[in-house]
Amino acid sequence: MGERGDSPYNPHMSESIRSIPVVVEPARPRSGEKYVTPQGFTAIRDGQKSRGDVSREGLAGKPPWLRARAPHGAGFHAVRNIVREHRLATVCEEAKCPNIGECWNAGTATIMLMGAVCTRACRFCAVDTGNPHGWLDPEEPQNVARTVELMKLKYVVLTSVNRDDLPDGGAAHYAACIRAVKERNPETAVEALTPDFQGVLKDVETVVDSGLDVFAQNLETVRRLTHPVRDPRAGYEQTLRVLEHAKRHRPDVLTKTSLMLGLGETDEEIAEAMDDARAAGVDILTLGQYLRPTVNHLPVARFVTPAEFDRYREWALEKGFLECVSGPLVRSSYRAEQALNRNNAGLDNRALASGSGGTR
């Protein structure tokens, strides 16, 4: 602060200093509130409107194996600065991923294409929802490619919001981003965790033909719970058709899907979803615990134990998946570059349950 006379509270400071205007940042809208984005369209913070007097179940009192470390560290701040500089959104931030500190300190991030506002409103997801009215950032492909270069990534996951406001669901833009990454970083493997493009298979082909290495589209939950968990425009069978077509169109591309557990599914339904994914040719499966992001989202029905996650992984491997990454804090893109190491991406659920850490 300097000498006492330099204090901003000094009544004797010069008139010119006291007349400098103070810039006040606009208040961030609260969860469930509408706001206007910098691009000028309306969105809802965290993807769900405020529902008034609702249960707070699943927002507190989590078991010890669900405690993630608060994000900090030089690596975390370096990644955040790169992301900010290039005006990129990450699913790590927008979806409130509990692994953001771990992944960013390791120099990896899942980049979210086509903005941070989704046209859908799935009841598990904390990404803001609205109608972008066709807005796209034409500089995004090159910004993404430059970011991957600066982060020196050997494996990158590119995901996106749903863009039902675009004629092709954003497939051409998505493909342009993948091609730009590959052109600038030819040794980098690219995984695309995509929307379902409303089941339009030619749009799926546009993305699959762009040079990616892994194509992912998430079932999210079992057949019975698909609605109300997912937006009405999404569908269990629609996702299976997208995955099956991607594999048939490009057999050399690995396919991947993910299930959240703890929404009320039964063991029989989990096994059925595994069978359905394998029948669609899916190679890689991830399983993680659903965590309620805000009071306006679906409550948690149960907390799946680390031992149960190990058991479900065994089921998946027995059913023929190349790998199943399974654990309480696993998300679909968690340690994606390690998916074929055949070691549950380094996770040790027994250690996690005992409180001694979850990585080998």
Rosetta blueprint (number, residue, H / E / L):
1 M L
2 G L
3 E L
4 R H
5 G H
6 D H
7 S L
8 P L
9 Y L
10 N L
11 P L
12 H L
13 M L
14 S L
15 E H
16 S H
17 I H
18 R H
19 S L
20 I L
21 P L
22 V L
23 V L
24 V L
25 E L
26 P L
27 A L
28 R L
29 P L
30 R L
31 S L
32 G L
33 E L
34 K E
35 Y E
36 V E
37 T L
38 P L
39 Q L
40 G L
41 F L
42 T E
43 A E
44 I E
45 R H
46 D H
47 G H
48 Q L
49 K L
50 S L
51 R L
52 G L
53 D L
54 V L
55 S L
56 R L
57 E L
58 G L
59 L L
60 A L
61 G L
62 K L
63 P L
64 P H
65 W H
66 L H
67 R L
68 A L
69 R L
70 A L
71 P L
72 H L
73 G L
74 A H
75 G H
76 F H
77 H H
78 A H
79 V H
80 R H
81 N H
82 I H
83 V H
84 R H
85 E H
86 H L
87 R L
88 L L
89 A E
90 T E
91 V H
92 C H
93 E H
94 E H
95 A L
96 K L
97 C L
98 P L
99 N L
100 I H
101 G H
102 E H
103 C H
104 W H
105 N H
106 A L
107 G L
108 T L
109 A L
110 T E
111 I E
112 M E
113 L E
114 M L
115 G L
116 A L
117 V E
118 C E
119 T L
120 R L
121 A L
122 C L
123 R L
124 F L
125 C L
126 A L
127 V L
128 D E
129 T E
130 G E
131 N L
132 P L
133 H L
134 G L
135 W L
136 L L
137 D L
138 P L
139 E L
140 E H
141 P H
142 Q H
143 N H
144 V H
145 A H
146 R H
147 T H
148 V H
149 E H
150 L H
151 M H
152 K L
153 L L
154 K L
155 Y E
156 V E
157 V E
158 L E
159 T E
160 S E
161 V L
162 N L
163 R L
164 D L
165 D L
166 L L
167 P L
168 D L
169 G L
170 G L
171 A H
172 A H
173 H H
174 Y H
175 A H
176 A H
177 C H
178 I H
179 R H
180 A H
181 V H
182 K H
183 E H
184 R H
185 N L
186 P L
187 E L
188 T L
189 A E
190 V E
191 E E
192 A E
193 L E
194 T L
195 P L
196 D L
197 F H
198 Q H
199 G H
200 V L
201 L H
202 K H
203 D H
204 V H
205 E H
206 T H
207 V H
208 V H
209 D L
210 S L
211 G L
212 L L
213 D L
214 V E
215 F E
216 A E
217 Q L
218 N L
219 L L
220 E E
221 T L
222 V L
223 R H
224 R H
225 L H
226 T H
227 H H
228 P H
229 V H
230 R L
231 D L
232 P L
233 R L
234 A L
235 G L
236 Y H
237 E H
238 Q H
239 T H
240 L H
241 R H
242 V H
243 L H
244 E H
245 H H
246 A H
247 K H
248 R H
249 H H
250 R L
251 P L
252 D L
253 V L
254 L E
255 T E
256 K E
257 T E
258 S E
259 L E
260 M E
261 L E
262 G L
263 L L
264 G L
265 E L
266 T L
267 D H
268 E H
269 E H
270 I H
271 A H
272 E H
273 A H
274 M H
275 D H
276 D H
277 A H
278 R H
279 A H
280 A L
281 G L
282 V L
283 D L
284 I E
285 L E
286 T E
287 L E
288 G E
289 Q E
290 Y L
291 L L
292 R L
293 P L
294 T L
295 V L
296 N L
297 H L
298 L L
299 P L
300 V L
301 A L
302 R L
303 F L
304 V L
305 T L
306 P H
307 A H
308 E H
309 F H
310 D H
311 R H
312 Y H
313 R H
314 E H
315 W H
316 A H
317 L H
318 E H
319 K L
320 G L
321 F L
322 L L
323 E E
324 C E
325 V E
326 S E
327 G L
328 P L
329 L L
330 V L
331 R L
332 S L
333 S L
334 Y L
335 R L
336 A H
337 E H
338 Q H
339 A L
340 L L
341 N L
342 R L
343 N L
344 N H
345 A H
346 G H
347 L E
348 D L
349 N H
350 R H
351 A H
352 L H
353 A H
354 S H
355 G L
356 S L
357 G L
358 G L
359 T E
360 R L
